[in-house]
Amino acid sequence: MKRTINENKLQLFVKYLYEDEKSDLTIDKYVRDIRTFARYAEKYEINKKVILRYKDHLKENYAVASANSMIAALNHFFRFCGWNDLCIKQFKVQKKAFCSVEKELTKDDYKRLVKTAEQKNNERLALVIQTICGTGIRVSELTAITVEAVQKGQATVSCKGKTRMIFIISALRKKLLKYARACHITSGAIFITKSGKPMSRCNIWKEMKSLCVQANVSPQKVFPHNLRHLFARTFYRIEKDIAKLADILGHSSINTTRIYIMSTGSEHRCHMESMRLVI
């Protein structure tokens, strides 16, 4: 039987992912990756030979991490369809010992971003940045920062089928409650648009990028998730407890948390220099 990818099959897959409690972002990415493959394979019959040719195409046109995520999405779809024989292996990746200094957001970078947002009279963005960095939440979890949660000093966050408690420190609570009063927000999500809808990930990303030049921070470093990484590195330097940090960030695996606290090569070099083991 000829194998095809059509809209009906794709929508059934989406329904399956929802029932499996995958996040909206994960579902959107899976669908996007499958459509990308479908466009590539529309002139061919879908078989293992075409899949392996597509794998070569991914290697030539995408970073390894991106290619592997696209392969993971395809394999998930193939298994759903019962096409297990089409599943392929991901590219092997050697684990990095250090993160790139060009992409690491420092505490000074963070302070300049907040200050620049305030100078541009964008108090909402300044508080979004401080809330993500001060709590370690994902940008998609900002809707949990409600007036009620801030009043209690803690928010309940649900993501990827898991629920965890997020503490909101007193300094952040005062800023958020003051902002909510000024904007006449008496209940529900604090970070909303003029129409009353929660701010989208895309809008936050764009607003953060608009700060780069004035804040003198490389655009490579400026995106919401990097604030979460800064929270993780700062917490770990104080606590040295990776298991607790994994719980706070909502990670299922400590291996994921290790990526967040990875130091730069220059930082590691400084530590080695300070050891003074060469006489």
C-alpha positions in Angstrom: 0.0 0.0 0.0 1.3 3.4 -0.9 2.1 5.6 2.1 1.0 9.2 2.0 0.8 12.1 4.4 -2.5 14.0 4.2 -4.3 16.5 6.3 -6.7 14.0 7.8 -3.8 11.8 9.0 -2.0 14.9 10.4 -5.1 16.0 12.3 -5.5 12.6 13.8 -1.9 12.8 14.9 -2.5 16.2 16.5 -5.5 14.7 18.4 -3.2 11.9 19.6 -0.6 14.3 20.8 -3.2 16.4 22.7 -4.5 13.2 24.4 -0.9 12.4 25.3 -0.7 15.8 27.0 2.0 17.2 24.8 2.4 21.0 25.1 1.0 23.3 22.4 4.5 24.3 21.5 5.6 20.7 21.0 2.5 19.9 18.9 3.1 23.0 16.7 6.7 22.0 16.2 5.9 18.4 15.3 3.3 19.5 12.8 5.7 22.0 11.3 8.5 19.4 11.0 6.1 16.8 9.4 4.8 19.4 6.9 8.5 20.2 6.0 9.1 16.5 5.2 5.8 16.2 3.3 6.8 19.1 1.0 10.2 17.4 0.4 8.7 14.0 -0.3 5.6 15.1 -2.3 7.2 14.0 -5.6 8.3 10.6 -4.2 6.8 7.5 -2.8 7.5 7.5 0.9 9.9 4.6 1.7 13.1 4.1 3.6 15.3 5.2 0.7 13.5 8.6 0.6 13.7 8.9 4.3 17.5 8.3 4.3 17.9 10.8 1.5 15.9 13.4 3.5 18.2 12.7 6.5 21.2 13.7 4.3 19.2 16.8 3.2 18.8 17.7 6.9 22.5 17.2 7.6 23.4 19.6 4.8 20.9 22.3 5.6 20.4 22.3 9.4 22.4 22.4 12.6 22.7 18.9 14.1 20.5 19.7 17.0 17.7 21.0 14.7 18.1 18.0 12.4 17.8 15.6 15.3 14.6 17.3 16.6 13.1 17.1 13.1 14.0 13.4 13.0 12.4 12.8 16.4 9.2 14.4 15.2 9.1 12.2 12.1 9.8 9.0 14.0 7.0 9.9 16.4 4.6 10.3 13.5 5.8 7.2 11.7 5.2 5.1 14.9 1.7 6.6 15.2 1.0 5.6 11.6 2.3 2.1 12.2 5.2 2.7 9.9 7.9 1.6 12.3 10.1 0.4 9.5 10.6 4.0 8.4 12.1 5.2 11.7 15.7 6.3 11.4 18.5 7.0 13.9 19.4 10.5 14.9 22.8 12.0 14.3 25.4 11.3 17.0 26.4 14.4 18.9 29.4 14.7 21.1 28.4 16.5 24.3 29.9 19.9 24.8 32.1 20.5 27.8 31.5 24.3 27.7 28.8 26.7 26.4 29.6 29.4 23.9 30.7 32.7 25.5 29.1 34.5 22.5 25.6 33.2 23.5 25.9 33.3 27.3 23.8 36.1 28.9 25.7 37.6 31.8 24.2 39.3 34.9 25.5 42.6 33.6 23.8 42.0 30.2 20.6 41.2 32.0 20.8 44.4 34.1 21.4 46.5 31.0 18.4 45.0 29.3 16.1 45.8 32.3 17.5 49.3 32.5 17.0 49.9 28.8 13.4 48.7 28.9 12.7 51.1 31.7 14.4 54.0 29.9 12.1 53.2 26.9 9.1 53.4 29.3 8.3 49.8 28.7 7.7 48.8 32.3 5.8 45.7 31.3 8.8 44.3 29.4 11.2 45.2 32.2 9.0 43.2 34.6 8.6 40.3 32.1 12.4 40.0 32.0 12.8 40.2 35.8 10.0 37.7 36.3 11.4 35.0 34.0 14.9 35.6 35.4 13.8 35.9 39.0 11.7 32.7 39.1 13.2 30.5 36.4 9.9 29.9 34.7 9.4 29.3 30.9 8.1 32.1 28.8 5.0 29.9 28.1 4.4 29.8 31.8 4.0 33.5 32.3 0.2 33.2 32.3 0.5 31.6 35.7 1.8 34.9 37.1 -1.6 36.2 38.1 -2.6 38.9 40.6 -3.9 36.2 42.9 -0.6 34.2 42.6 1.5 37.3 43.3 -0.5 38.2 46.3 0.1 34.7 47.7 3.8 34.9 46.8 3.6 31.6 44.8 2.3 30.4 41.5 1.2 26.9 40.4 2.7 26.0 37.0 1.5 23.1 34.8 3.6 22.1 31.8 4.2 18.8 30.0 1.8 17.0 32.3 3.6 18.1 35.4 2.7 20.6 38.1 5.2 22.5 40.3 5.2 25.4 42.7 7.0 28.6 41.8 8.0 31.1 44.6 7.8 34.8 43.9 10.3 36.7 46.1 9.1 39.8 48.0 11.0 42.4 45.8 9.4 41.0 42.7 6.0 40.8 44.4 6.1 44.5 45.2 7.0 45.5 41.7 4.3 43.3 40.1 1.5 44.4 42.5 2.4 48.1 41.9 2.3 47.5 38.2 -1.0 45.7 38.4 -2.6 48.6 40.4 -1.2 51.2 37.9 -2.7 49.2 35.0 -6.0 48.5 36.8 -5.5 44.7 36.6 -7.4 43.4 39.6 -7.3 39.6 38.8 -6.0 37.1 36.3 -2.8 37.3 34.3 -0.6 40.3 34.9 1.2 40.3 31.6 -1.5 41.1 29.0 -1.9 43.0 25.8 -4.2 46.1 25.3 -6.9 43.7 24.3 -6.6 41.8 27.5 -5.0 38.7 26.0 -1.8 37.1 27.5 1.4 38.3 25.8 2.6 35.8 23.2 6.1 34.2 23.1 6.6 35.9 19.7 5.8 39.4 21.0 8.1 39.0 24.0 10.9 37.8 21.8 10.5 40.8 19.4 10.3 43.3 22.3 13.5 41.9 23.9 15.4 42.0 20.6 14.4 45.7 20.3 16.5 46.4 23.4 19.8 45.0 22.0 21.4 48.0 20.4 20.6 50.5 23.1 21.6 48.0 25.8 24.8 47.1 24.0 24.0 43.4 24.3 24.6 41.0 21.4 21.3 39.9 19.8 22.6 36.3 19.9 22.3 36.4 23.7 18.8 38.0 23.8 15.9 35.6 23.9 13.5 34.6 26.8 14.9 31.1 27.4 18.4 32.6 28.1 16.9 34.3 31.1 16.0 30.9 32.5 19.6 29.7 31.9 20.9 32.8 33.9 18.5 31.9 36.7 19.8 28.3 36.7 23.5 29.3 36.7 23.0 31.8 39.5 21.0 29.4 41.7 23.5 26.6 41.2 26.5 28.8 42.1 24.8 29.5 45.5 23.2 26.1 46.2 25.3 23.6 44.4 22.3 21.3 44.3 21.5 20.1 40.8 18.6 17.9 41.9 16.8 20.7 43.6 17.4 23.0 40.6 16.0 20.3 38.2 12.8 20.3 40.4 12.5 24.1 40.3 13.0 24.2 36.5 10.5 21.4 35.9 13.1 19.1 34.3 12.5 15.3 34.1 16.2 14.6 33.7 19.2 16.1 35.5 21.0 15.8 32.2 18.9 18.6 30.8 19.7 20.7 33.9 23.4 20.1 33.3 23.1 22.0 30.0 21.7 25.0 31.8 24.5 25.3 34.3 27.3 24.7 31.8 30.1 27.3 32.2 32.0 29.0 29.4 35.5 27.8 28.3 37.0 31.1 29.5 35.5 30.6 33.0 36.9 27.1 33.1 40.3 28.3 32.0 40.3 30.9 34.9 39.5 28.1 37.4 42.4 26.0 36.0 44.8 29.0 36.2 43.8 29.5 39.8 44.7 25.9 40.7 48.4 26.7 40.2 49.4 23.0 39.6 52.2 23.8 37.3 55.4 24.6 39.4 
